[in-house]
Amino acid sequence: MQMTPEIVLAIFAIALVLVLARAVQFRLDGFATRVATLSRIEAKLDLLLKQAGLEYDPYKDAPASVVEAVRRGRKIEAIKCYRKLNPVSLKEAKEYVEGVQRRAGIV
């Protein structure tokens, strides 16, 4: 059987797909390991906070309308709500909302 350019190209394409699939699987395995580690750390922190009688509320002191917008992923709406309630600049409102997002674990 003669190896035509089409057959060589097909073999190369299959090999490339297999290599890429393995690389993706390797990355997913690493990601799953990191998620599991972070979940264990979070559970331990929750237990420590509970044992110490402390409560962590990332939305503490944040206006309800801002919290609702942040929870829905509506950052611009949250900034507008904050500015409506407080006489601050756009930059200050943006920094405030981003701080609320960071504390809540929303990127």
Secondary structure as GFF3:
##gff-version 3
##sequence-region A 1 107
A	DSSP	alpha_helix	5	51	.	.	.	ID=ss1
A	DSSP	alpha_helix	64	71	.	.	.	ID=ss2
A	DSSP	alpha_helix	75	85	.	.	.	ID=ss3
A	DSSP	alpha_helix	90	104	.	.	.	ID=ss4
###
